[in-house]
Amino acid sequence: MSSPKRTATVLIAALLTAALTACGATVSGSGVPGEIDIRSLDVGAYPTEPPNAHDDDPIPAFYEMYKLAAMRIADYAISAYDIDPQMIYGNRADANNARLMPSELGNETAMSAIAQKYKMLYGFHSSGASKDLSVATSGTWPTKKDNNWFTATTMILQFPDAERATAAAREFHDADFAAQEGRNQPVSLPKYPAAHAQWRPDSPFVRVLLPHGPYVIAFLLSVARPDLPALTALAESALTKQIEALAATTPLTDEQLMTLPWDPDHVLMRTLNPDGLTGPESSYYLVTGARGIQHYSGGPLPDHREYIGQQLTKMNAQQVAISWGSIGIRTPDAESARRAVAEKLFLWPTATDVAPPPNLTDATCVENKQLAAKKRFSCILAYKQYVGIVSSEQLLDAQQRAAAQYAVFANSR
């Protein structure tokens, strides 16, 4: 008969043996990695690391800094669609400096001389319309096709101070008014007595300028037919909306202009850049908020501004980058990014599903509707809170771009 002490000793030994055996036990099956092994992806000849992979963020030249300022102010500029929701189409946006002025403001040579005189820091302009048609601004006064009922160009020009903005606005207007060969008439805006405006009674256009602090806010607007009350109401509404939008930001000093951060959240650096070109370009290499990027419809993005805005809203987009045809989007969380893929939230209408990239989950590819996108095939993919959209005329190339975009996301910090 065993003693209690011996029985307890045997029991403890058995328990220890069982515990040690369990710690060293072999479990059948294989481990599942937290992310895809990017070595298994077919990336073709595309890069798999971001341009700043070695902590060397690109620094724009001083003469390019006005482009960064324009991308920044794009988030606070109202679009034609904001002015009137009938204007669903965009016709590009662009940056301006004192030597490169928008033709929608008037004769470019005359406007440039005034901008240089008053030391304009930078400018931004964005156009849109109710039809997918542009406005001709090469003559002394703009023209358009009769079925392009509503058009609008928003222009924001910043000067070093309010005094120079006020003087520049007056001289912009006076020089343009004098060039109209006596065919134009001044227009009074009751809500904005400091505004300078003019129209031509046989034309459906009005041109408006208003100094607002160090800014000159300008619009070139049109309605369906010559109608001064309608143009006046549209101009006053546009000025009100633009002043409210600018209240959410602060003007730049000339020193701040030269030290603006370039892609501080590294959304652009995370976006596939096939040729490694890293200079800021309004049509090809830029980053803005989800609101600002809509100004670039009709340029690097398709021209249907309303559709682009709806898709970005659905995926809760926070920032959007365009990198030489690739699109990178930051959302608030991984769930939003995966939903963008599951719901195929491309920024243009698509036709049919096609094969996704091999070995790449959270990705899907489509053939686009004819004329809806710039390329025939597109793929959308998710990585954590980021969404990538790539396109190509060839499906295999689109798939390889998508795989490379995933790798760039994974290799970015």
Secondary structure in CASP SS format (residue, H / E / C, confidence):
PFRMAT SS
TARGET T0000
AUTHOR 0000-0000-0000
METHOD secondary structure of the structure
MODEL  1
M C 1.00
S C 1.00
S C 1.00
P H 1.00
K H 1.00
R H 1.00
T H 1.00
A H 1.00
T H 1.00
V H 1.00
L H 1.00
I H 1.00
A H 1.00
A H 1.00
L H 1.00
L H 1.00
T H 1.00
A H 1.00
A H 1.00
L H 1.00
T H 1.00
A H 1.00
C H 1.00
G C 1.00
A C 1.00
T C 1.00
V C 1.00
S C 1.00
G C 1.00
S C 1.00
G C 1.00
V C 1.00
P C 1.00
G C 1.00
E C 1.00
I C 1.00
D C 1.00
I H 1.00
R H 1.00
S H 1.00
L C 1.00
D C 1.00
V C 1.00
G C 1.00
A C 1.00
Y C 1.00
P C 1.00
T C 1.00
E C 1.00
P C 1.00
P C 1.00
N C 1.00
A C 1.00
H C 1.00
D C 1.00
D C 1.00
D C 1.00
P C 1.00
I C 1.00
P C 1.00
A C 1.00
F H 1.00
Y H 1.00
E H 1.00
M H 1.00
Y H 1.00
K H 1.00
L H 1.00
A H 1.00
A H 1.00
M H 1.00
R H 1.00
I H 1.00
A H 1.00
D C 1.00
Y C 1.00
A C 1.00
I C 1.00
S C 1.00
A H 1.00
Y H 1.00
D H 1.00
I H 1.00
D C 1.00
P C 1.00
Q C 1.00
M C 1.00
I C 1.00
Y E 1.00
G E 1.00
N E 1.00
R E 1.00
A E 1.00
D E 1.00
A E 1.00
N E 1.00
N E 1.00
A C 1.00
R C 1.00
L E 1.00
M C 1.00
P C 1.00
S H 1.00
E H 1.00
L H 1.00
G C 1.00
N C 1.00
E H 1.00
T H 1.00
A H 1.00
M H 1.00
S H 1.00
A H 1.00
I H 1.00
A H 1.00
Q H 1.00
K H 1.00
Y C 1.00
K C 1.00
M C 1.00
L C 1.00
Y E 1.00
G E 1.00
F E 1.00
H E 1.00
S E 1.00
S E 1.00
G E 1.00
A E 1.00
S C 1.00
K C 1.00
D C 1.00
L C 1.00
S C 1.00
V C 1.00
A E 1.00
T C 1.00
S C 1.00
G C 1.00
T C 1.00
W C 1.00
P C 1.00
T E 1.00
K C 1.00
K C 1.00
D C 1.00
N C 1.00
N C 1.00
W C 1.00
F C 1.00
T E 1.00
A E 1.00
T E 1.00
T E 1.00
M E 1.00
I E 1.00
L E 1.00
Q E 1.00
F C 1.00
P C 1.00
D C 1.00
A H 1.00
E H 1.00
R H 1.00
A H 1.00
T H 1.00
A H 1.00
A H 1.00
A H 1.00
R H 1.00
E H 1.00
F H 1.00
H H 1.00
D H 1.00
A H 1.00
D H 1.00
F H 1.00
A H 1.00
A C 1.00
Q C 1.00
E C 1.00
G C 1.00
R C 1.00
N C 1.00
Q E 1.00
P E 1.00
V C 1.00
S C 1.00
L C 1.00
P C 1.00
K C 1.00
Y C 1.00
P C 1.00
A C 1.00
A C 1.00
H E 1.00
A E 1.00
Q E 1.00
W E 1.00
R C 1.00
P C 1.00
D C 1.00
S C 1.00
P C 1.00
F E 1.00
V E 1.00
R E 1.00
V E 1.00
L E 1.00
L E 1.00
P E 1.00
H E 1.00
G C 1.00
P C 1.00
Y E 1.00
V E 1.00
I E 1.00
A E 1.00
F E 1.00
L E 1.00
L E 1.00
S E 1.00
V C 1.00
A C 1.00
R C 1.00
P C 1.00
D C 1.00
L H 1.00
P H 1.00
A H 1.00
L H 1.00
T H 1.00
A H 1.00
L H 1.00
A H 1.00
E H 1.00
S H 1.00
A H 1.00
L H 1.00
T H 1.00
K H 1.00
Q H 1.00
I H 1.00
E H 1.00
A H 1.00
L H 1.00
A C 1.00
A C 1.00
T C 1.00
T C 1.00
P C 1.00
L C 1.00
T C 1.00
D H 1.00
E H 1.00
Q H 1.00
L H 1.00
M H 1.00
T C 1.00
L C 1.00
P C 1.00
W C 1.00
D C 1.00
P C 1.00
D C 1.00
H C 1.00
V C 1.00
L C 1.00
M C 1.00
R C 1.00
T C 1.00
L C 1.00
N C 1.00
P C 1.00
D C 1.00
G C 1.00
L C 1.00
T C 1.00
G C 1.00
P C 1.00
E E 1.00
S C 1.00
S C 1.00
Y C 1.00
Y E 1.00
L E 1.00
V E 1.00
T E 1.00
G E 1.00
A C 1.00
R C 1.00
G H 1.00
I H 1.00
Q H 1.00
H H 1.00
Y H 1.00
S E 1.00
G C 1.00
G C 1.00
P C 1.00
L E 1.00
P C 1.00
D C 1.00
H E 1.00
R H 1.00
E H 1.00
Y H 1.00
I H 1.00
G H 1.00
Q H 1.00
Q H 1.00
L H 1.00
T H 1.00
K H 1.00
M C 1.00
N C 1.00
A C 1.00
Q C 1.00
Q E 1.00
V E 1.00
A E 1.00
I E 1.00
S E 1.00
W C 1.00
G C 1.00
S E 1.00
I E 1.00
G E 1.00
I E 1.00
R E 1.00
T C 1.00
P C 1.00
D C 1.00
A H 1.00
E H 1.00
S H 1.00
A H 1.00
R H 1.00
R H 1.00
A H 1.00
V H 1.00
A H 1.00
E C 1.00
K C 1.00
L C 1.00
F C 1.00
L C 1.00
W C 1.00
P C 1.00
T E 1.00
A E 1.00
T E 1.00
D E 1.00
V E 1.00
A C 1.00
P C 1.00
P C 1.00
P C 1.00
N C 1.00
L C 1.00
T C 1.00
D C 1.00
A E 1.00
T E 1.00
C E 1.00
V E 1.00
E E 1.00
N E 1.00
K C 1.00
Q C 1.00
L C 1.00
A C 1.00
A C 1.00
K C 1.00
K C 1.00
R C 1.00
F E 1.00
S E 1.00
C E 1.00
I E 1.00
L E 1.00
A E 1.00
Y E 1.00
K C 1.00
Q C 1.00
Y E 1.00
V E 1.00
G E 1.00
I E 1.00
V E 1.00
S E 1.00
S E 1.00
E C 1.00
Q C 1.00
L H 1.00
L H 1.00
D H 1.00
A H 1.00
Q H 1.00
Q H 1.00
R H 1.00
A H 1.00
A H 1.00
A H 1.00
Q H 1.00
Y H 1.00
A H 1.00
V H 1.00
F H 1.00
A H 1.00
N C 1.00
S C 1.00
R C 1.00
END
